[in-house]
């Protein structure tokens, strides 16, 4: 996840990849997921943490977190 760790996240939830010149607007939860991925958290760990914090059903979180990670793959930010 070298590329993912190169992303810079600002206080406006904009993730910038300086080498690629791309920026991505994230919502609050997307920013939280990104930070957790950068810290090495697994998808299952992220789902558990978000479930505990927001009380969202784990089945719904599985779909949303999986979709977010799939989009990161499309942009070449994770493998």
Jmol script that loads the backbone (N, CA, C; Angstrom):
load data "model"
ATOM      1  N   UNK A   1       0.829  -1.195   0.000  1.00  0.00           N
ATOM      2  CA  UNK A   1       0.000   0.000   0.000  1.00  0.00           C
ATOM      3  C   UNK A   1       0.872   1.257   0.000  1.00  0.00           C
ATOM      4  N   UNK A   2       1.963   1.190  -0.705  1.00  0.00           N
ATOM      5  CA  UNK A   2       2.866   2.322  -0.784  1.00  0.00           C
ATOM      6  C   UNK A   2       2.135   3.571  -1.276  1.00  0.00           C
ATOM      7  N   UNK A   3       1.364   3.462  -2.346  1.00  0.00           N
ATOM      8  CA  UNK A   3       0.682   4.619  -2.912  1.00  0.00           C
ATOM      9  C   UNK A   3      -0.329   5.197  -1.938  1.00  0.00           C
ATOM     10  N   UNK A   4      -1.059   4.347  -1.248  1.00  0.00           N
ATOM     11  CA  UNK A   4      -2.051   4.802  -0.279  1.00  0.00           C
ATOM     12  C   UNK A   4      -1.404   5.650   0.809  1.00  0.00           C
ATOM     13  N   UNK A   5      -0.234   5.249   1.238  1.00  0.00           N
ATOM     14  CA  UNK A   5       0.453   5.979   2.298  1.00  0.00           C
ATOM     15  C   UNK A   5       1.050   7.295   1.822  1.00  0.00           C
ATOM     16  N   UNK A   6       1.113   7.507   0.518  1.00  0.00           N
ATOM     17  CA  UNK A   6       1.599   8.768  -0.025  1.00  0.00           C
ATOM     18  C   UNK A   6       0.509   9.840  -0.059  1.00  0.00           C
ATOM     19  N   UNK A   7      -0.741   9.434   0.132  1.00  0.00           N
ATOM     20  CA  UNK A   7      -1.843  10.398   0.121  1.00  0.00           C
ATOM     21  C   UNK A   7      -1.748  11.336   1.321  1.00  0.00           C
ATOM     22  N   UNK A   8      -1.993  12.595   1.064  1.00  0.00           N
ATOM     23  CA  UNK A   8      -2.036  13.607   2.114  1.00  0.00           C
ATOM     24  C   UNK A   8      -3.496  14.008   2.289  1.00  0.00           C
ATOM     25  N   UNK A   9      -3.990  13.913   3.499  1.00  0.00           N
ATOM     26  CA  UNK A   9      -5.382  14.230   3.794  1.00  0.00           C
ATOM     27  C   UNK A   9      -5.435  15.538   4.566  1.00  0.00           C
ATOM     28  N   UNK A  10      -6.182  16.512   4.033  1.00  0.00           N
ATOM     29  CA  UNK A  10      -6.267  17.798   4.737  1.00  0.00           C
ATOM     30  C   UNK A  10      -7.528  17.886   5.583  1.00  0.00           C
ATOM     31  N   UNK A  11      -7.688  19.001   6.281  1.00  0.00           N
ATOM     32  CA  UNK A  11      -8.818  19.174   7.199  1.00  0.00           C
ATOM     33  C   UNK A  11     -10.161  19.299   6.485  1.00  0.00           C
ATOM     34  N   UNK A  12     -10.133  19.489   5.172  1.00  0.00           N
ATOM     35  CA  UNK A  12     -11.366  19.568   4.388  1.00  0.00           C
ATOM     36  C   UNK A  12     -11.738  18.234   3.768  1.00  0.00           C
ATOM     37  N   UNK A  13     -11.060  17.172   4.202  1.00  0.00           N
ATOM     38  CA  UNK A  13     -11.298  15.817   3.707  1.00  0.00           C
ATOM     39  C   UNK A  13     -10.953  15.661   2.230  1.00  0.00           C
ATOM     40  N   UNK A  14      -9.941  16.380   1.792  1.00  0.00           N
ATOM     41  CA  UNK A  14      -9.426  16.224   0.439  1.00  0.00           C
ATOM     42  C   UNK A  14      -8.124  15.436   0.536  1.00  0.00           C
ATOM     43  N   UNK A  15      -8.074  14.332  -0.188  1.00  0.00           N
ATOM     44  CA  UNK A  15      -6.865  13.510  -0.231  1.00  0.00           C
ATOM     45  C   UNK A  15      -6.103  13.872  -1.493  1.00  0.00           C
ATOM     46  N   UNK A  16      -4.845  14.215  -1.339  1.00  0.00           N
ATOM     47  CA  UNK A  16      -3.998  14.622  -2.459  1.00  0.00           C
ATOM     48  C   UNK A  16      -2.864  13.625  -2.611  1.00  0.00           C
ATOM     49  N   UNK A  17      -2.661  13.198  -3.834  1.00  0.00           N
ATOM     50  CA  UNK A  17      -1.495  12.362  -4.136  1.00  0.00           C
ATOM     51  C   UNK A  17      -0.517  13.239  -4.910  1.00  0.00           C
ATOM     52  N   UNK A  18       0.502  13.751  -4.244  1.00  0.00           N
ATOM     53  CA  UNK A  18       1.388  14.735  -4.867  1.00  0.00           C
ATOM     54  C   UNK A  18       2.141  14.222  -6.088  1.00  0.00           C
ATOM     55  N   UNK A  19       2.545  12.965  -6.104  1.00  0.00           N
ATOM     56  CA  UNK A  19       3.308  12.436  -7.236  1.00  0.00           C
ATOM     57  C   UNK A  19       2.432  12.234  -8.474  1.00  0.00           C
ATOM     58  N   UNK A  20       1.176  11.853  -8.272  1.00  0.00           N
ATOM     59  CA  UNK A  20       0.261  11.630  -9.385  1.00  0.00           C
ATOM     60  C   UNK A  20      -0.460  12.914  -9.782  1.00  0.00           C
ATOM     61  N   UNK A  21      -0.520  13.871  -8.864  1.00  0.00           N
ATOM     62  CA  UNK A  21      -1.220  15.116  -9.133  1.00  0.00           C
ATOM     63  C   UNK A  21      -2.726  15.000  -9.032  1.00  0.00           C
ATOM     64  N   UNK A  22      -3.203  13.934  -8.418  1.00  0.00           N
ATOM     65  CA  UNK A  22      -4.641  13.717  -8.279  1.00  0.00           C
ATOM     66  C   UNK A  22      -5.107  14.125  -6.893  1.00  0.00           C
ATOM     67  N   UNK A  23      -6.348  14.572  -6.832  1.00  0.00           N
ATOM     68  CA  UNK A  23      -6.963  14.837  -5.536  1.00  0.00           C
ATOM     69  C   UNK A  23      -8.345  14.205  -5.527  1.00  0.00           C
ATOM     70  N   UNK A  24      -8.793  13.849  -4.326  1.00  0.00           N
ATOM     71  CA  UNK A  24     -10.060  13.146  -4.156  1.00  0.00           C
ATOM     72  C   UNK A  24     -10.803  13.773  -2.992  1.00  0.00           C
ATOM     73  N   UNK A  25     -12.064  14.165  -3.223  1.00  0.00           N
ATOM     74  CA  UNK A  25     -12.897  14.713  -2.162  1.00  0.00           C
ATOM     75  C   UNK A  25     -13.573  13.556  -1.438  1.00  0.00           C
ATOM     76  N   UNK A  26     -13.389  13.487  -0.138  1.00  0.00           N
ATOM     77  CA  UNK A  26     -13.970  12.427   0.674  1.00  0.00           C
ATOM     78  C   UNK A  26     -14.967  13.012   1.666  1.00  0.00           C
ATOM     79  N   UNK A  27     -15.891  12.172   2.113  1.00  0.00           N
ATOM     80  CA  UNK A  27     -16.738  12.603   3.220  1.00  0.00           C
ATOM     81  C   UNK A  27     -16.027  12.216   4.521  1.00  0.00           C
ATOM     82  N   UNK A  28     -16.648  12.503   5.643  1.00  0.00           N
ATOM     83  CA  UNK A  28     -16.017  12.269   6.939  1.00  0.00           C
ATOM     84  C   UNK A  28     -15.695  10.788   7.142  1.00  0.00           C
ATOM     85  N   UNK A  29     -16.621   9.919   6.804  1.00  0.00           N
ATOM     86  CA  UNK A  29     -16.405   8.487   7.002  1.00  0.00           C
ATOM     87  C   UNK A  29     -15.341   7.980   6.022  1.00  0.00           C
ATOM     88  N   UNK A  30     -15.356   8.476   4.795  1.00  0.00           N
ATOM     89  CA  UNK A  30     -14.321   8.099   3.835  1.00  0.00           C
ATOM     90  C   UNK A  30     -12.945   8.489   4.330  1.00  0.00           C
ATOM     91  N   UNK A  31     -12.829   9.665   4.921  1.00  0.00           N
ATOM     92  CA  UNK A  31     -11.558  10.109   5.495  1.00  0.00           C
ATOM     93  C   UNK A  31     -11.131   9.202   6.640  1.00  0.00           C
ATOM     94  N   UNK A  32     -12.101   8.795   7.439  1.00  0.00           N
ATOM     95  CA  UNK A  32     -11.803   7.910   8.563  1.00  0.00           C
ATOM     96  C   UNK A  32     -11.320   6.550   8.068  1.00  0.00           C
ATOM     97  N   UNK A  33     -11.985   6.024   7.042  1.00  0.00           N
ATOM     98  CA  UNK A  33     -11.568   4.745   6.466  1.00  0.00           C
ATOM     99  C   UNK A  33     -10.160   4.860   5.898  1.00  0.00           C
ATOM    100  N   UNK A  34      -9.889   5.945   5.191  1.00  0.00           N
ATOM    101  CA  UNK A  34      -8.565   6.154   4.615  1.00  0.00           C
ATOM    102  C   UNK A  34      -7.478   6.186   5.693  1.00  0.00           C
ATOM    103  N   UNK A  35      -7.728   6.913   6.767  1.00  0.00           N
ATOM    104  CA  UNK A  35      -6.756   6.981   7.864  1.00  0.00           C
ATOM    105  C   UNK A  35      -6.524   5.608   8.482  1.00  0.00           C
ATOM    106  N   UNK A  36      -7.603   4.842   8.640  1.00  0.00           N
ATOM    107  CA  UNK A  36      -7.479   3.503   9.221  1.00  0.00           C
ATOM    108  C   UNK A  36      -6.689   2.579   8.295  1.00  0.00           C
ATOM    109  N   UNK A  37      -6.939   2.670   6.986  1.00  0.00           N
ATOM    110  CA  UNK A  37      -6.164   1.871   6.038  1.00  0.00           C
ATOM    111  C   UNK A  37      -4.692   2.257   6.075  1.00  0.00           C
ATOM    112  N   UNK A  38      -4.421   3.557   6.148  1.00  0.00           N
ATOM    113  CA  UNK A  38      -3.041   4.020   6.197  1.00  0.00           C
ATOM    114  C   UNK A  38      -2.332   3.544   7.459  1.00  0.00           C
ATOM    115  N   UNK A  39      -3.082   3.361   8.525  1.00  0.00           N
ATOM    116  CA  UNK A  39      -2.479   2.892   9.776  1.00  0.00           C
ATOM    117  C   UNK A  39      -2.303   1.372   9.802  1.00  0.00           C
ATOM    118  N   UNK A  40      -2.768   0.698   8.740  1.00  0.00           N
ATOM    119  CA  UNK A  40      -2.594  -0.745   8.642  1.00  0.00           C
ATOM    120  C   UNK A  40      -3.778  -1.564   9.096  1.00  0.00           C
ATOM    121  N   UNK A  41      -4.890  -0.912   9.382  1.00  0.00           N
ATOM    122  CA  UNK A  41      -6.081  -1.633   9.839  1.00  0.00           C
ATOM    123  C   UNK A  41      -6.648  -2.478   8.695  1.00  0.00           C
ATOM    124  N   UNK A  42      -7.164  -3.647   9.025  1.00  0.00           N
ATOM    125  CA  UNK A  42      -7.785  -4.526   8.034  1.00  0.00           C
ATOM    126  C   UNK A  42      -9.212  -4.068   7.753  1.00  0.00           C
ATOM    127  N   UNK A  43      -9.766  -4.608   6.660  1.00  0.00           N
ATOM    128  CA  UNK A  43     -11.159  -4.288   6.334  1.00  0.00           C
ATOM    129  C   UNK A  43     -12.090  -4.726   7.458  1.00  0.00           C
ATOM    130  N   UNK A  44     -11.844  -5.897   8.000  1.00  0.00           N
ATOM    131  CA  UNK A  44     -12.689  -6.407   9.086  1.00  0.00           C
ATOM    132  C   UNK A  44     -12.571  -5.517  10.324  1.00  0.00           C
ATOM    133  N   UNK A  45     -11.367  -5.053  10.603  1.00  0.00           N
ATOM    134  CA  UNK A  45     -11.149  -4.157  11.734  1.00  0.00           C
ATOM    135  C   UNK A  45     -11.850  -2.822  11.549  1.00  0.00           C
ATOM    136  N   UNK A  46     -11.806  -2.314  10.331  1.00  0.00           N
ATOM    137  CA  UNK A  46     -12.476  -1.048  10.028  1.00  0.00           C
ATOM    138  C   UNK A  46     -13.980  -1.193  10.218  1.00  0.00           C
ATOM    139  N   UNK A  47     -14.527  -2.285   9.722  1.00  0.00           N
ATOM    140  CA  UNK A  47     -15.964  -2.531   9.870  1.00  0.00           C
ATOM    141  C   UNK A  47     -16.342  -2.582  11.346  1.00  0.00           C
ATOM    142  N   UNK A  48     -15.559  -3.288  12.140  1.00  0.00           N
ATOM    143  CA  UNK A  48     -15.851  -3.403  13.575  1.00  0.00           C
ATOM    144  C   UNK A  48     -15.766  -2.039  14.261  1.00  0.00           C
ATOM    145  N   UNK A  49     -14.744  -1.259  13.932  1.00  0.00           N
ATOM    146  CA  UNK A  49     -14.593   0.064  14.547  1.00  0.00           C
ATOM    147  C   UNK A  49     -15.738   1.007  14.178  1.00  0.00           C
ATOM    148  N   UNK A  50     -16.118   1.001  12.898  1.00  0.00           N
ATOM    149  CA  UNK A  50     -17.216   1.881  12.458  1.00  0.00           C
ATOM    150  C   UNK A  50     -18.550   1.428  13.044  1.00  0.00           C
ATOM    151  N   UNK A  51     -18.729   0.116  13.161  1.00  0.00           N
ATOM    152  CA  UNK A  51     -19.951  -0.415  13.786  1.00  0.00           C
ATOM    153  C   UNK A  51     -20.046   0.059  15.232  1.00  0.00           C
ATOM    154  N   UNK A  52     -18.942  -0.035  15.942  1.00  0.00           N
ATOM    155  CA  UNK A  52     -18.917   0.381  17.341  1.00  0.00           C
ATOM    156  C   UNK A  52     -19.152   1.885  17.473  1.00  0.00           C
ATOM    157  N   UNK A  53     -18.539   2.673  16.588  1.00  0.00           N
ATOM    158  CA  UNK A  53     -18.620   4.129  16.693  1.00  0.00           C
ATOM    159  C   UNK A  53     -19.978   4.682  16.258  1.00  0.00           C
ATOM    160  N   UNK A  54     -20.521   4.152  15.130  1.00  0.00           N
ATOM    161  CA  UNK A  54     -21.731   4.724  14.546  1.00  0.00           C
ATOM    162  C   UNK A  54     -22.975   3.862  14.711  1.00  0.00           C
ATOM    163  N   UNK A  55     -22.818   2.610  15.130  1.00  0.00           N
ATOM    164  CA  UNK A  55     -23.967   1.735  15.305  1.00  0.00           C
ATOM    165  C   UNK A  55     -24.608   1.279  14.008  1.00  0.00           C
ATOM    166  N   UNK A  56     -23.867   1.354  12.917  1.00  0.00           N
ATOM    167  CA  UNK A  56     -24.373   0.919  11.610  1.00  0.00           C
ATOM    168  C   UNK A  56     -24.224  -0.594  11.525  1.00  0.00           C
ATOM    169  N   UNK A  57     -25.200  -1.240  10.910  1.00  0.00           N
ATOM    170  CA  UNK A  57     -25.172  -2.697  10.778  1.00  0.00           C
ATOM    171  C   UNK A  57     -23.901  -3.138  10.052  1.00  0.00           C
ATOM    172  N   UNK A  58     -23.268  -4.203  10.561  1.00  0.00           N
ATOM    173  CA  UNK A  58     -22.022  -4.678   9.975  1.00  0.00           C
ATOM    174  C   UNK A  58     -22.193  -5.132   8.527  1.00  0.00           C
ATOM    175  N   UNK A  59     -23.353  -5.660   8.176  1.00  0.00           N
ATOM    176  CA  UNK A  59     -23.605  -6.068   6.784  1.00  0.00           C
ATOM    177  C   UNK A  59     -23.565  -4.849   5.863  1.00  0.00           C
ATOM    178  N   UNK A  60     -24.174  -3.756   6.293  1.00  0.00           N
ATOM    179  CA  UNK A  60     -24.153  -2.521   5.501  1.00  0.00           C
ATOM    180  C   UNK A  60     -22.739  -1.962   5.412  1.00  0.00           C
ATOM    181  N   UNK A  61     -22.030  -1.991   6.530  1.00  0.00           N
ATOM    182  CA  UNK A  61     -20.655  -1.490   6.540  1.00  0.00           C
ATOM    183  C   UNK A  61     -19.757  -2.329   5.644  1.00  0.00           C
ATOM    184  N   UNK A  62     -19.961  -3.646   5.621  1.00  0.00           N
ATOM    185  CA  UNK A  62     -19.163  -4.511   4.762  1.00  0.00           C
ATOM    186  C   UNK A  62     -19.291  -4.074   3.307  1.00  0.00           C
ATOM    187  N   UNK A  63     -20.512  -3.806   2.885  1.00  0.00           N
ATOM    188  CA  UNK A  63     -20.748  -3.374   1.501  1.00  0.00           C
ATOM    189  C   UNK A  63     -20.092  -2.020   1.244  1.00  0.00           C
ATOM    190  N   UNK A  64     -20.295  -1.069   2.146  1.00  0.00           N
ATOM    191  CA  UNK A  64     -19.767   0.282   1.946  1.00  0.00           C
ATOM    192  C   UNK A  64     -18.237   0.326   1.991  1.00  0.00           C
ATOM    193  N   UNK A  65     -17.651  -0.356   2.953  1.00  0.00           N
ATOM    194  CA  UNK A  65     -16.184  -0.361   3.069  1.00  0.00           C
ATOM    195  C   UNK A  65     -15.577  -1.104   1.879  1.00  0.00           C
ATOM    196  N   UNK A  66     -16.176  -2.208   1.474  1.00  0.00           N
ATOM    197  CA  UNK A  66     -15.688  -2.952   0.308  1.00  0.00           C
ATOM    198  C   UNK A  66     -15.752  -2.098  -0.941  1.00  0.00           C
ATOM    199  N   UNK A  67     -16.835  -1.344  -1.102  1.00  0.00           N
ATOM    200  CA  UNK A  67     -16.993  -0.461  -2.253  1.00  0.00           C
ATOM    201  C   UNK A  67     -15.933   0.641  -2.241  1.00  0.00           C
ATOM    202  N   UNK A  68     -15.677   1.209  -1.074  1.00  0.00           N
ATOM    203  CA  UNK A  68     -14.666   2.266  -0.940  1.00  0.00           C
ATOM    204  C   UNK A  68     -13.287   1.725  -1.328  1.00  0.00           C
ATOM    205  N   UNK A  69     -12.947   0.549  -0.830  1.00  0.00           N
ATOM    206  CA  UNK A  69     -11.650  -0.047  -1.146  1.00  0.00           C
ATOM    207  C   UNK A  69     -11.565  -0.392  -2.634  1.00  0.00           C
ATOM    208  N   UNK A  70     -12.664  -0.859  -3.218  1.00  0.00           N
ATOM    209  CA  UNK A  70     -12.685  -1.158  -4.659  1.00  0.00           C
ATOM    210  C   UNK A  70     -12.411   0.105  -5.477  1.00  0.00           C
ATOM    211  N   UNK A  71     -12.967   1.235  -5.041  1.00  0.00           N
ATOM    212  CA  UNK A  71     -12.710   2.494  -5.748  1.00  0.00           C
ATOM    213  C   UNK A  71     -11.256   2.920  -5.603  1.00  0.00           C
ATOM    214  N   UNK A  72     -10.667   2.686  -4.441  1.00  0.00           N
ATOM    215  CA  UNK A  72      -9.247   2.977  -4.278  1.00  0.00           C
ATOM    216  C   UNK A  72      -8.412   2.139  -5.230  1.00  0.00           C
ATOM    217  N   UNK A  73      -8.828   0.886  -5.449  1.00  0.00           N
ATOM    218  CA  UNK A  73      -8.125   0.005  -6.402  1.00  0.00           C
ATOM    219  C   UNK A  73      -8.258   0.536  -7.823  1.00  0.00           C
ATOM    220  N   UNK A  74      -9.438   1.001  -8.177  1.00  0.00           N
ATOM    221  CA  UNK A  74      -9.662   1.540  -9.525  1.00  0.00           C
ATOM    222  C   UNK A  74      -8.720   2.720  -9.784  1.00  0.00           C
ATOM    223  N   UNK A  75      -8.516   3.550  -8.784  1.00  0.00           N
ATOM    224  CA  UNK A  75      -7.629   4.711  -8.918  1.00  0.00           C
ATOM    225  C   UNK A  75      -6.162   4.353  -8.737  1.00  0.00           C
ATOM    226  N   UNK A  76      -5.877   3.070  -8.538  1.00  0.00           N
ATOM    227  CA  UNK A  76      -4.496   2.627  -8.413  1.00  0.00           C
ATOM    228  C   UNK A  76      -3.836   2.975  -7.085  1.00  0.00           C
ATOM    229  N   UNK A  77      -4.636   3.184  -6.056  1.00  0.00           N
ATOM    230  CA  UNK A  77      -4.107   3.588  -4.759  1.00  0.00           C
ATOM    231  C   UNK A  77      -3.836   2.408  -3.835  1.00  0.00           C
ATOM    232  N   UNK A  78      -4.478   1.278  -4.098  1.00  0.00           N
ATOM    233  CA  UNK A  78      -4.214   0.039  -3.359  1.00  0.00           C
ATOM    234  C   UNK A  78      -4.216  -1.114  -4.371  1.00  0.00           C
ATOM    235  N   UNK A  79      -3.619  -2.221  -3.957  1.00  0.00           N
ATOM    236  CA  UNK A  79      -3.598  -3.394  -4.837  1.00  0.00           C
ATOM    237  C   UNK A  79      -4.623  -4.396  -4.407  1.00  0.00           C
TER     238      UNK A  79
END
end "model"
wireframe off; spacefill off
backbone 0.3
color backbone group
